[in-house]
Amino acid sequence: MKQIATTWNCAQCVVSLESSIIVGILNVTPDSFSDGGKYELAENAIQQSMQLFNEGAYIVDVGGESTRPGAVRISAEEQIARVIPVIEGIRKQTSALISIDTTNSQVASAAIYAGASIINDVSAGVEDEEMFEVAAKTGAGLVLMHRRLPPELDEYSHEYDTPPVSNDIVQDVMRWLESRATAAITQGVQKSSIALDPGLGFGKSVEQNWQLIREAGRIVALGYPVFVGASRKSFIGALTGIEVPELRDEASAEVSVDLAQQGVQIFRVHNVAAHQRMLQSQS
């Protein structure tokens, strides 16, 4: 077994993983599955980011393009117009860490220049081969996520008529993530800058998501920081019967506690305060 990661290099900052890291979600989009349309105005988004930091977020993850199943893709120019004023506004008020949620290297580069320190790429560099070059040149933290399909072709986990074929979803995800990490390292990204995300809710059935949660320790054992986004997702609703995403926060926090007990270090969430309470109570 490899040594479990205890730090994560993000541009000019080394993040300690000795305690749980909460990443607050800030979608400056009209169509995200849970909070789309709430923070389209830069002023509202900046105010919300400060609230997330005040509630205990160590990082705020800013996204200008929805990654929900069925989402319409938008141009790099439109993403930049949405996210850069927000990142610049946050940076004027705090030196806390900012992540950019994008699969586009132009957006990532502009965001790093504006003050972000982390690139959260849900395609793991597959959509844009220049993403690794941006990460290597800037030294940004790089999150590589597993998914089978781009959002416009994907479905919510509970909507799959036939589950995606896999004899061992955990092993499949591990192998794929390791291959993407190797590709990034080959192009100059430092291993210490890479975090892996199993991609809960992306191209997996309800049961496959829960298997990844139950066996998350196998992914932790790869030796990279592990970054997980389970917050409010449909597979939680399928198990609990809670149909409204905003009402899944307590169940989401319970999932995070289970993951933390297996060694997962980084949690991307909507309700920072709820996760902060639950995770602190377990530490």
GIKAMO-V988155 format. One line per field, one symbol per residue. phi: phi as a letter, one per 20 degrees, with the letter a starting at -180 (. if undefined). burial: + if it has 16 or more other C-alpha atoms within 10 Angstrom, else -. A space follows every 50 residues. Layout:
phi = ???
burial = ???
//
This chain:
phi = .ffffdbbeclecdefdfcfdddeeceececffdcgnfcffgffffffff ffffepfecddecdcfdfgnfefcffffgfffefgfffffffdbeffcdd ebddfffgffffffpfccdddfelnffcfefffffffemffceddebecf gfdecfgfeffcggfafbfffffgfffffffffffgeoffgfeecdcfmg ndmcfgffffffffdfgffgffndgddccdgmffffffeeneeegfeeff fffffffgfffeofdcceceefgffgfffffee
burial = ---++-+++++---+-+--++++++++++-+++++--+++-+--++-+++ -++-+++++++++++++++-+----+--++-++++++++++----+++++ ++++++++++++-++++++++++++-----++++++-++++++++++--+ +--+++++----------++--++-+++-++--++-++++++++++++++ ++++++++++-++--++++++++++++++++++++++-------+--+++ +++-++++++-+++++++++++++++--+----
//
